[in-house]
Amino acid sequence: MSERKAQPKLSPLDRVRAVGGSIALHATLVLALTLGWHYSGTPRQAVAPQLAIEATVVDETAVRQEMARLEVTRRQEEERQARAAAEAARRAREEEQKKLAAEQRERQQIAEREQARLAELARQREDEQRRAEEERQRREQAERERRAEEERLAKLKAEEAERQRVQEEIRRQEQAAARQRAELEADLQGQLAAEEERQRAERAGLLDEYIRLIENRIEQNWIAPATAKPGLECVVNVTQIPSGDIVDVRVGRCNGDDAVVRSIEAAVLKASPLPKPPNPALFERNLIVTFRPDV
């Protein structure tokens, strides 16, 4: 044990060289013993190759162990180098961050000085603007006083003209009101006459005749669906224009289903234009027609 401790420590390359030399030496020994066994022809020489082979196997195992150890050493060295590289990168980042921080502080100081300079310039401009504003206000005050006097005189004249204009406007309004009253009275008389004419036509049965004409026109254009039942009765709201053209139709209270309602609406639209009333005074824009077809 003391002799092994006293031996100098070999490098990985020296160890590989030593193991390689040992392998070469044993290989030479195996070759010599093999050749000697063939030449002598005696059984006694046959034992030597077996010993050489066992030695070779042992040495190969040592080589594999050494190579495995060297692989571990290589990996450890690579890990050490990787850690060293990471540490160097970390230090480089720290230096870069310090450099950036210093540059940032310098830029901040420059910006602060620039802001101070701009603030001073702004203060100077404000002083100049204030003085100019005070001078402008003095001039404007004198101008306002002069204009105020002119406006006072002009106002007196305008008031007089306004009084005359108001009097003229009152006169025109009175005339317009008189015309409007006359028009309203004439319109009222026309409405009364139309209503009287309508009442006379209704009394003569012309309104009922007009409604029957419309109902017959709608019923002629109605196509009864399969769901129509006897006793069908629906209230139809019809909107027309003076020409009789229908602009809107809506079915109100109805004891039929949706198919019946749609068929009635289609019949009303198909009946457009509706018959004109026998007397124009009977025209109604909004009609309410009770639809009672024979089913």
C-alpha positions, 0 to 999 in steps of 0.5 A: 500500500505504501508503494502505491501511494508513493507512485506519481499521479499519471495524467489520463493520456499517460494512463491510456498510453500505459494500458495500450503498451500493456495490451501490445505486450500481451498480444506479442506474448500470445503470438510468440507462445502460439507459434512456439506451440506449433513448432514444438508439437508437445502437449506441454506448450498448449497451456501457455496460450490459455494463460495469455488469453486470460491475461488479455481478457483481464487487460481488456477489462482494465482498459474498458474500466479505464476508458469508462473512468476517462469518460466520467472524467471527460464529462466532469471536465465538460460540466466544469467548463459549462459551469465556468462558461455560465459563470462568465456569461453571468458576469458579462450580463452583470457588467452589461447591466451595470453599463446600461444602468450607468448609461441610463443615469447619464441620459436621465441627468441629461434629460433633467438638465434639458428639462430645466433649460426648457422650463427656464425658457418657458418662464421667460416666454410667459413673462413676455406674453404676460407683458404683451397681454397687459399692453393689449388689454390696455389698448382694448379697454380704450377701444371698448370705451370708445365703442361703448359710446358709439353703441349707446348712440346706435342703440337709441336709434335702434330702439326707435326703429324697433318700436316702429318695426314692432308696431308694423309686425303687430299690424301684420299679425292681426291681418294674418290672424284675421285671414286664418280665422276666415280660412278656419271658418271656411274649412269648418263649413266645408267639413260640416257640409261634407259630414252632412253629405255623408250622413245623407248618403248613410241614411240612403244606405249608400255606406252599407252598399259600399261596404258590401261591395268591398266585402264581395270583392274580397270574398271573390278573391279568397281561396279557402284553405283546407282548415276553414270551418263554417261560421268563420268570422274575422275583423279585417283592418284595411288602409287604402288611398283615394285611388282605392289601392290598398297600402296595408291590411291586418286581420284582427279578431278571427276564429280561424287559424293562421292559414285562414288569416294568411288567406284573408290577407292575400285576398284583400291585397288581391282585391286592390284597388277596392271599389270606389264609393258611390258618393265621394263623401263616404271615402274612408282611409281606414276601413273595418270590414267583417269577413263572413264567407260562406264555407 
